[in-house]
Amino acid sequence: MRKYETIFILHPSLDEEAVKAAEEKFKGVIENGGGVVENVDFWGKRKLAYEISKVNEGYYTLINFSADSELPKELDRIFRITDGVIRHIIVKEEN
């Protein structure tokens, strides 16, 4: 299993319950795909570096996890089809 980290930004119009539900959804995708969530760090609402689709802030969440090499592809697909996700990135951590 390899170590990965993902950070995703959710739309600022979402309420607190929707943000928590999205966070739980992505943790569930990782755990149901055979991965292990090691750390979840919710950064809260922050200003974006640049405007995206007329939005200049969002809710940031960082998740560190271990998984096989196929899980990030599925997680990326889920990020792309989930409403409310402005941006996301999945990075393999160096050992």
Secondary structure, 3 states (H helix, E strand, C coil): CEEEEEEEEECCCCCHHHHHHHHHHHHHHHHHCCCEEEEEEEEEEEEEEEEECCEEEEEEEEEEEEECCCHHHHHHHHHHHCCCEEEEEEEECCC
